[in-house]
Structures are given as C-alpha cells and as structure tokens.
Amino acid sequence: MSRFEYLKLADVVAAEIASGALKAGDRLPPQRHFAYERKIAVSTASRVYTELLRRGLVVGEVGRGTFVSGEARRATAPNEPRGARIDLEFNYPLLPHQATMIAKSLEGLERPEVLEGALRPATSFGTRAARTISAEFLARKSWTPNPDQIVFTANGRQCIAAALAAVVPPGGRCGVEALTYPFVKGIAARLGVTLVPLAMDEHGVRPDAVQKAHREAHLKAIYIQPTIQNPLSITMPTERRGELLRLVEKLDLTVIEDAVYGFLDDEVPLAALAPDRCIVLDSLSKKVAPGLALGFLVSPPRLRESIMAAVRSGGWIASGYAFAAGQRLMADGTAAELSRLKRIDAGRRQQMAAKHLSGFEVQTNAKSYHLWLTLPPHWRSQTLVAAAARRDIALTPSTTFAATPGHAPNAVRLALAAPPMEQLDIGLRTLAGMLSATEEDFDTTE
C-alpha cells in the first residue's frame, strides 16, 4: 500500500459521513476490526483514524471509542455564540447593571477634544499613564508589576499569540495542559508551533510530565492556567507552584501564564515567585465586558522587546479608543468594582449548580464561573450536547478542550456566567433531568 493510501481511505469514510451512511453519533469499529474489514494493516487503520480526527469528522472519547462528530467545528474550538436561549457554552459574565456603571465611567469620552486623542494611533507600549494605571489594577497582594514590563494588545487571545510568537519559533514546541483553553490550538497552528500535551492531576500540570515532554520534545515554553484553570477550575496549590517553577528554572523554560480568570481568586501569579521566567497574560474582557477588551502582557525585561515586536508584526496593537476607555475604567475604580461584584456573582451561580447537580460527578471551584461535569456511563458527551441543543441549551463537549485529538474524557464543561439567574436555574434543572434519564429517552436524530 502506498504511503498516501490512508488518505484515500479517509476520503472514503468522509464520503460515507457526507452521504449519511454514517450518521452523527455512530461509533466506528475498533481500529483492528476496521483494518480487518478493509484488508489493511493496523498501522494504516491508525493513520486513517488520525486523519479523520484531524479533519474534525470524528471524535474520540477515552475508554469509549471513536464516534462520528455531530459538529466538525468542535474538534478545534467553539465558534461564535449561536444565540441559544440558555448559553452554557460561552463564559462572559455580564451583570444586570454593569452597562450603567460603564456608561458613567465613560462620560465625557465623547467630547470632541477628548475623542480626538482617543482616535489617534496607539502603540504596543501605550502611554506612561496607561502603564502605571494598568500595573496598579493588575496588582495582587504581594505582586505588583513594574509599569515598564507591560505590553498591550486588543484582547487576551492576541496576548497568547504574541507570547507564543515571541518565545517559540516556527517549528518549535510548547507544552500545554492536556485539557486546555481551546483557542490556543488554532493560534499555535497558525504560528507553526506544535503543542505538546502535559499530563495533569488534581493539582494541575504535573512537573514530571513537563520534564518528560522536554526530554522527548525539547520544549521552548509551557502555556498554563495555574489559577481557576479552564476547563477544570483547578487552582494550583503553593507546593506544586514551587515545584514547577524550580523545574522550569532548571530546564530554562519560559512560562506563559494565562491569568484571565485569576481575578476570581486570591492567588498571586507565578510571576511573583519567578519574575524572570513568567509572562503573565490578562485582559478586561471577563472583568469588564467582551466589547471593552484590552489585553495585557507582563513581560520579563529580557523578553519585552521581542513581545513588542510580535505585537507590531502581528497587527495586535489595541486601538486608541480601547486605551482611553480602559484607562478610565481602571483609574476610577469601575473595573475593580465590577471584578468584585463578579466574584460574588460567580459564587452564587456555583451554589445553584451545586444544588441542581448534587449526586453527579462535578469538578469545580466555588469561586469559578465554570465547572467540569463527568457524564454518567449511559451518556456520551457529543450526544448530550446535541440533545441539550434541541432544548435550546448550549454546552461544550470535552473534545473541544483536548490538546490531543481522540484523548478526551466523557465530560462537558458548563459555563455559568452568561445566562440570567432564572435562565441558569431552568438550564441546570433541565440538564439534571436529562442526566438522570438515558440517551434512549431522547431522540438525538431529529
């Protein structure tokens, strides 16, 4: 068989999916059986399945097998919000009165003499005033960044892109949590960076997994979320933080530390312990609103010029208006007050989720805006997501977060931030009822 024969076989299976011969949710045979049926080597069957996973036509669930995907897009990352009545997929907290608070903070910005300055081109390093205000806003307990360490982008995803571009060359490798923020996968692919999954436990990334990955793949950096990790809600304990930082120092690795959810907890960034090893990423999207995003990179001095160059070359510079609005919101305390209120809001939503989902296997943090729900054996994640969608509830299956295709547990993430409380209550009660039933009780093909 030629080296490209597996691609032809993948095309055959893809055609069977397109024609409806194989339907969403259908389970493919084990690879050995597939190899026997198609009269090919098991190694070739493995390449066929890997290609189907790469195309997003199938999804793998650990211990359950490979299934035809209901939505190909979920093999990589969520799409834009779809307008579901109860959105448990996208995690942007919006408080009932926050628009009024923001409007008050931005009063006067529309005046021509003020607006003229806000509409001028901005730079990756902003103004001295913007850096100083941002440093004070980002400060946590024993950690206050130096204003001259701060670089700005238009949002948190651009921060990830700039950090990766600055420290991992095309063709290089970056370690990531085995279940990670989905959009980092697409960002890395566009930059030519290979992501290497790092095994996790209840405390987050395991240092021995970092050491093993570096020995086998020669990592340039690791991208992790040590505080309220997405999707697992893990906050890395002090002992693990110290152990991990001692290792990255020994291995000469850079830590790209995503702190976007850090405002919900009291932990300081890893950079407080290892300022020369860590690039801290943050933004205003969760603290304030997604429409008023401003991204922050707190860089070690040795990397600041490289990060600024990456921001400029990537076209990731924030607008002057974003600087002006963000500066006002941070300077007058509005952003800090919104952050405080959202911490309270997240706690209330977790209490509601705990009430409705008691008796099910849930992993979360009482301060988090999301939770990880391991499904009962009679449900598969893709099937539950499809069944929930027909009840106008949007969820995210585990496959979206898996750094390696085909290595996702049978679970879903519930984002609690977006729905009004009464809708969240309805959505959680509906899901609890579905979980108590079986797949056979729901028509998943309509």
C-alpha positions as CSV (number, residue, x, y, z in Angstrom):
1,M,0.0,0.0,0.0
2,S,1.4,3.4,-0.9
3,R,2.2,5.9,1.8
4,F,-0.8,8.0,0.8
5,E,-3.3,5.2,0.7
6,Y,-4.5,6.1,4.1
7,L,-5.7,9.4,2.8
8,K,-7.8,7.7,0.1
9,L,-9.4,5.5,2.8
10,A,-10.0,8.6,5.0
11,D,-11.7,10.2,1.9
12,V,-13.9,7.0,1.6
13,V,-15.0,7.3,5.2
14,A,-15.6,11.0,4.8
15,A,-17.8,10.4,1.9
16,E,-19.8,7.8,3.9
17,I,-20.3,10.5,6.6
18,A,-21.3,13.1,4.0
19,S,-23.8,10.8,2.3
20,G,-25.4,9.9,5.6
21,A,-24.3,6.2,5.6
22,L,-22.5,7.1,8.8
23,K,-24.5,9.4,11.0
24,A,-23.6,11.8,13.8
25,G,-23.0,9.7,16.9
26,D,-22.3,6.4,15.1
27,R,-19.4,4.5,16.6
28,L,-16.6,3.4,14.3
29,P,-15.3,-0.1,14.8
30,P,-12.1,-0.6,16.8
31,Q,-9.0,0.0,14.6
32,R,-8.2,-3.7,14.5
33,H,-11.7,-4.5,13.2
34,F,-11.5,-1.7,10.7
35,A,-8.2,-3.0,9.4
36,Y,-9.6,-6.5,9.0
37,E,-12.7,-5.2,7.2
38,R,-10.7,-3.0,4.8
39,K,-7.9,-5.5,4.4
40,I,-5.2,-3.1,5.6
41,A,-2.5,-3.1,8.3
42,V,-3.5,-1.9,11.7
43,S,-0.9,0.8,11.4
44,T,-2.7,2.1,8.3
45,A,-6.0,2.0,10.1
46,S,-4.5,4.1,12.9
47,R,-3.4,6.7,10.3
48,V,-6.9,6.8,8.8
49,Y,-8.5,7.4,12.2
50,T,-5.9,10.1,13.0
51,E,-6.7,11.8,9.7
52,L,-10.4,11.7,10.4
53,L,-9.8,13.2,13.8
54,R,-7.6,15.9,12.2
55,R,-10.4,16.8,9.8
56,G,-12.9,17.0,12.7
57,L,-15.1,14.3,11.2
58,V,-14.9,12.1,14.2
59,V,-14.2,12.5,17.9
60,G,-12.5,10.1,20.4
61,E,-13.6,9.5,23.9
62,V,-11.2,7.8,26.3
63,G,-12.4,4.2,27.1
64,R,-15.4,4.5,24.8
65,G,-14.2,4.6,21.2
66,T,-14.3,6.8,18.1
67,F,-17.6,8.4,17.0
68,V,-18.8,10.4,14.1
69,S,-18.9,14.1,15.1
70,G,-22.1,15.9,15.3
71,E,-20.4,19.2,14.5
72,A,-17.0,19.2,12.9
73,R,-16.1,22.6,14.3
74,R,-15.9,21.2,17.8
75,A,-12.8,19.3,17.0
76,T,-10.8,22.5,17.4
77,A,-12.6,25.4,19.2
78,P,-16.0,26.8,19.7
79,N,-17.5,29.1,17.1
80,E,-19.1,32.4,17.8
81,P,-22.0,32.4,20.2
82,R,-25.0,31.0,18.4
83,G,-27.8,32.8,20.2
84,A,-29.0,29.8,22.3
85,R,-31.7,30.8,24.8
86,I,-29.6,29.3,27.6
87,D,-25.9,29.7,26.8
88,L,-23.8,27.5,29.0
89,E,-21.0,27.4,26.4
90,F,-19.5,30.9,26.4
91,N,-18.2,32.3,29.6
92,Y,-18.6,36.1,29.5
93,P,-20.0,37.4,32.8
94,L,-22.5,40.3,32.3
95,L,-24.1,41.8,35.4
96,P,-27.5,43.4,35.2
97,H,-26.4,46.9,35.9
98,Q,-22.9,46.9,34.5
99,A,-23.7,48.9,31.4
100,T,-24.9,51.7,33.6
101,M,-21.7,51.6,35.6
102,I,-19.6,51.6,32.4
103,A,-21.5,54.4,30.9
104,K,-21.0,56.6,33.9
105,S,-17.2,55.9,33.8
106,L,-17.0,56.8,30.2
107,E,-19.0,60.1,30.5
108,G,-17.1,62.8,28.6
109,L,-15.2,60.5,26.4
110,E,-17.5,61.5,23.5
111,R,-16.4,65.2,23.8
112,P,-14.5,66.2,20.6
113,E,-11.4,67.4,22.4
114,V,-11.2,64.1,24.3
115,L,-12.2,61.8,21.5
116,E,-9.6,63.4,19.2
117,G,-6.8,61.9,21.3
118,A,-8.6,58.6,21.7
119,L,-8.9,58.1,18.0
120,R,-5.1,58.6,17.3
121,P,-2.9,55.5,16.5
122,A,-1.8,53.6,19.6
123,T,1.4,51.7,20.3
124,S,2.2,48.3,21.9
125,F,3.5,50.0,25.0
126,G,0.8,52.7,25.4
127,T,1.5,55.7,27.5
128,R,3.2,56.0,30.8
129,A,-0.1,56.9,32.4
130,A,-1.8,53.8,30.9
131,R,1.0,51.5,32.0
132,T,1.0,52.9,35.6
133,I,-2.8,52.6,35.9
134,S,-2.7,49.1,34.5
135,A,0.1,48.0,36.8
136,E,-1.9,49.2,39.8
137,F,-5.0,47.5,38.6
138,L,-3.3,44.2,37.9
139,A,-1.5,44.1,41.3
140,R,-2.4,41.2,43.6
141,K,-1.3,41.1,47.3
142,S,2.5,40.5,47.2
143,W,2.8,41.1,43.4
144,T,2.8,44.5,41.6
145,P,4.1,44.5,38.1
146,N,6.6,47.2,37.0
147,P,4.8,49.5,34.6
148,D,7.7,49.3,32.2
149,Q,7.1,45.5,31.9
150,I,3.6,45.9,30.4
151,V,2.8,45.5,26.7
152,F,-0.8,45.9,25.4
153,T,-2.9,44.1,22.8
154,A,-6.5,44.3,21.8
155,N,-7.6,41.2,23.8
156,G,-6.5,38.1,25.6
157,R,-6.2,35.8,22.6
158,Q,-3.8,38.3,21.0
159,C,-1.8,38.2,24.2
160,I,-1.4,34.4,23.7
161,A,-0.4,34.8,20.1
162,A,2.2,37.5,20.9
163,A,3.7,35.5,23.8
164,L,3.9,32.3,21.7
165,A,5.4,34.2,18.7
166,A,8.0,35.8,20.9
167,V,9.3,32.7,22.7
168,V,8.6,29.7,20.4
169,P,10.0,29.9,16.9
170,P,8.0,28.3,13.9
171,G,8.5,24.6,14.2
172,G,9.1,24.8,17.9
173,R,7.2,23.1,20.7
174,C,5.2,24.4,23.6
175,G,3.8,22.3,26.4
176,V,0.1,22.8,27.3
177,E,-2.3,21.3,29.8
178,A,-3.8,18.1,28.4
179,L,-7.2,19.8,28.7
180,T,-6.6,23.4,27.8
181,Y,-8.1,26.7,26.5
182,P,-9.4,25.7,23.1
183,F,-8.3,28.8,21.1
184,V,-4.6,28.2,21.9
185,K,-4.7,25.3,19.5
186,G,-5.7,27.4,16.5
187,I,-3.3,30.2,17.4
188,A,-0.4,27.7,17.7
189,A,-1.3,26.1,14.3
190,R,-1.2,29.5,12.6
191,L,2.1,30.3,14.1
192,G,3.6,26.9,13.2
193,V,4.0,26.0,16.8
194,T,3.5,22.3,17.9
195,L,1.6,21.9,21.2
196,V,2.7,19.0,23.4
197,P,0.1,17.8,25.9
198,L,1.2,17.7,29.6
199,A,-0.4,15.2,32.0
200,M,-2.4,16.7,34.9
201,D,-3.7,15.6,38.3
202,E,-5.9,17.2,40.8
203,H,-3.3,20.0,41.4
204,G,-2.8,20.9,37.8
205,V,0.1,20.2,35.5
206,R,2.5,17.5,36.8
207,P,6.2,18.6,36.9
208,D,7.3,15.1,35.9
209,A,5.1,15.4,32.8
210,V,6.9,18.7,31.9
211,Q,10.3,17.0,32.4
212,K,9.3,14.0,30.3
213,A,7.9,16.3,27.5
214,H,11.0,18.4,27.5
215,R,13.3,15.4,27.3
216,E,11.3,13.9,24.4
217,A,10.3,17.1,22.5
218,H,12.7,19.8,23.7
219,L,10.1,22.4,24.7
220,K,10.7,26.2,24.4
221,A,7.9,27.2,26.8
222,I,4.8,26.0,28.6
223,Y,1.4,27.6,28.4
224,I,-0.6,27.0,31.6
225,Q,-3.5,28.4,33.7
226,P,-2.5,28.0,37.3
227,T,-5.5,29.8,38.8
228,I,-9.0,28.6,38.0
229,Q,-7.9,26.6,35.0
230,N,-10.2,26.4,32.0
231,P,-11.9,23.9,31.8
232,L,-11.2,22.1,35.0
233,S,-11.3,25.0,37.5
234,I,-8.1,23.8,39.2
235,T,-6.2,26.4,41.2
236,M,-2.6,25.1,41.6
237,P,-1.6,24.9,45.3
238,T,1.6,26.6,46.7
239,E,3.7,23.4,46.9
240,R,3.0,22.5,43.3
241,R,3.8,26.0,42.1
242,G,7.2,26.0,43.8
243,E,8.0,22.5,42.4
244,L,7.0,23.5,38.9
245,L,9.0,26.8,39.0
246,R,12.1,25.1,40.3
247,L,11.8,22.7,37.3
248,V,11.3,25.3,34.6
249,E,14.3,27.2,36.0
250,K,16.4,24.1,35.8
251,L,15.2,23.4,32.2
252,D,15.5,27.0,31.1
253,L,11.8,27.2,30.0
254,T,9.6,30.2,29.8
255,V,6.1,30.0,31.4
256,I,3.2,31.7,29.5
257,E,0.8,32.2,32.4
258,D,-2.8,32.8,31.5
259,A,-4.4,34.8,34.4
260,V,-7.6,35.8,32.7
261,Y,-9.7,34.1,35.4
262,G,-7.3,35.0,38.2
263,F,-9.4,37.9,39.4
264,L,-11.9,35.4,40.8
265,D,-9.3,34.0,43.3
266,D,-6.8,35.4,45.7
267,E,-3.7,33.6,44.4
268,V,-0.9,35.7,43.1
269,P,0.6,34.9,39.7
270,L,3.5,32.5,39.3
271,A,5.5,35.6,38.3
272,A,5.5,36.7,41.9
273,L,7.9,33.8,42.6
274,A,9.7,33.7,39.3
275,P,9.5,37.1,37.6
276,D,12.2,36.4,35.1
277,R,10.6,33.1,34.0
278,C,6.9,34.1,33.5
279,I,4.9,36.1,31.0
280,V,1.6,37.0,32.6
281,L,-1.4,37.4,30.3
282,D,-4.6,39.2,31.3
283,S,-7.4,41.2,29.8
284,L,-10.5,43.3,30.6
285,S,-12.9,41.0,28.7
286,K,-14.0,39.0,31.8
287,K,-13.6,41.7,34.4
288,V,-15.4,44.4,32.4
289,A,-17.1,43.2,29.2
290,P,-16.0,41.4,26.0
291,G,-16.8,44.6,24.0
292,L,-14.3,46.6,26.0
293,A,-11.4,44.2,25.8
294,L,-7.8,45.4,26.4
295,G,-5.1,42.8,26.7
296,F,-2.0,43.0,29.0
297,L,1.3,41.1,28.8
298,V,3.5,41.5,31.9
299,S,6.9,40.5,30.5
300,P,10.3,39.8,32.0
301,P,12.6,42.6,30.9
302,R,14.7,40.2,28.7
303,L,11.6,39.4,26.6
304,R,9.8,42.7,26.4
305,E,11.3,43.9,23.1
306,S,10.6,40.5,21.5
307,I,7.0,40.6,22.6
308,M,6.5,44.2,21.4
309,A,7.9,43.2,18.0
310,A,5.5,40.3,17.9
311,V,2.5,42.6,18.7
312,R,3.5,45.0,16.0
313,S,4.2,42.4,13.3
314,G,1.0,40.5,14.2
315,G,-1.2,43.6,13.9
316,W,-2.3,43.1,17.5
317,I,-2.0,46.7,18.8
318,A,-5.0,47.9,20.7
319,S,-7.0,50.9,19.4
320,G,-6.5,54.3,21.0
321,Y,-10.2,54.2,22.0
322,A,-9.7,50.9,23.9
323,F,-6.8,52.5,25.7
324,A,-8.8,55.6,26.6
325,A,-11.8,53.6,27.8
326,G,-9.8,51.0,29.6
327,Q,-7.7,53.7,31.4
328,R,-10.9,55.5,32.6
329,L,-12.5,52.2,33.9
330,M,-9.3,51.2,35.8
331,A,-8.5,54.7,37.1
332,D,-11.9,55.5,38.6
333,G,-12.3,52.0,40.2
334,T,-15.2,50.9,38.0
335,A,-13.2,47.9,36.6
336,A,-12.2,46.9,40.2
337,E,-15.8,47.2,41.4
338,L,-17.1,45.1,38.5
339,S,-14.5,42.4,39.3
340,R,-15.6,42.4,43.0
341,L,-19.2,42.1,42.0
342,K,-18.5,39.3,39.6
343,R,-16.7,37.3,42.3
344,I,-19.9,37.4,44.3
345,D,-22.0,36.5,41.3
346,A,-19.8,33.5,40.5
347,G,-20.2,32.2,44.0
348,R,-24.0,32.4,43.7
349,R,-24.0,30.6,40.4
350,Q,-21.8,27.8,41.8
351,Q,-24.2,27.4,44.7
352,M,-27.1,27.0,42.3
353,A,-25.1,24.5,40.2
354,A,-24.2,22.5,43.3
355,K,-27.8,22.3,44.3
356,H,-29.0,21.0,40.9
357,L,-26.1,18.7,40.1
358,S,-25.7,17.1,43.5
359,G,-25.3,13.4,43.0
360,F,-23.4,13.8,39.7
361,E,-19.6,13.8,39.3
362,V,-18.7,17.5,39.2
363,Q,-15.2,19.1,39.5
364,T,-15.1,22.8,40.1
365,N,-14.0,25.7,42.3
366,A,-16.6,27.6,44.4
367,K,-15.1,30.8,43.0
368,S,-15.2,29.8,39.4
369,Y,-17.6,30.7,36.6
370,H,-17.4,27.2,35.1
371,L,-17.5,23.6,36.1
372,W,-16.5,20.2,34.7
373,L,-19.2,17.5,34.6
374,T,-18.2,13.9,34.1
375,L,-21.1,12.2,32.5
376,P,-22.9,9.0,33.7
377,P,-21.9,5.9,31.7
378,H,-25.2,5.9,29.7
379,W,-24.4,9.3,28.1
380,R,-21.7,10.4,25.7
381,S,-20.6,14.0,25.6
382,Q,-21.4,14.6,22.0
383,T,-24.8,13.1,22.3
384,L,-25.7,15.1,25.4
385,V,-24.5,18.3,23.7
386,A,-26.8,17.5,20.7
387,A,-29.8,16.6,22.9
388,A,-29.3,19.8,25.0
389,A,-29.1,21.9,21.8
390,R,-32.6,20.7,20.8
391,R,-33.8,22.1,24.2
392,D,-32.1,25.4,23.3
393,I,-29.2,24.9,25.8
394,A,-25.6,25.3,24.5
395,L,-22.8,23.2,26.2
396,T,-19.2,22.4,25.3
397,P,-18.0,18.8,25.0
398,S,-14.7,17.6,26.3
399,T,-13.3,17.1,22.8
400,T,-13.1,20.9,22.4
401,F,-10.5,21.2,25.2
402,A,-8.4,18.1,24.5
403,A,-4.9,19.0,23.4
404,T,-4.6,15.6,21.6
405,P,-7.5,14.6,19.3
406,G,-9.1,11.3,20.5
407,H,-8.0,11.8,24.1
408,A,-11.0,13.4,25.7
409,P,-12.8,12.1,28.8
410,N,-16.5,11.6,28.7
411,A,-17.4,15.0,30.1
412,V,-18.7,18.5,29.3
413,R,-17.9,22.0,30.5
414,L,-20.7,24.1,31.8
415,A,-20.1,27.9,31.6
416,L,-22.3,29.6,34.2
417,A,-21.6,33.2,33.5
418,A,-23.8,34.3,30.7
419,P,-27.5,33.4,31.4
420,P,-29.6,35.5,33.8
421,M,-30.1,33.6,37.1
422,E,-33.6,32.5,36.3
423,Q,-32.5,31.0,32.9
424,L,-29.5,29.4,34.6
425,D,-31.8,27.7,37.1
426,I,-34.0,26.4,34.3
427,G,-31.0,25.2,32.3
428,L,-29.4,23.3,35.2
429,R,-32.7,21.7,36.2
430,T,-33.2,20.6,32.6
431,L,-29.7,19.1,32.4
432,A,-30.1,17.3,35.7
433,G,-33.3,15.7,34.4
434,M,-31.5,14.7,31.2
435,L,-28.6,13.2,33.1
436,S,-30.9,11.1,35.2
437,A,-32.5,9.7,32.0
438,T,-30.8,7.8,29.3
439,E,-29.8,8.6,25.7
440,E,-32.6,6.2,24.5
441,D,-35.2,8.5,26.2
442,F,-34.2,11.3,23.8
443,D,-34.4,11.4,20.0
444,T,-30.9,12.5,19.0
445,T,-31.6,12.4,15.3
446,E,-34.4,14.8,14.8
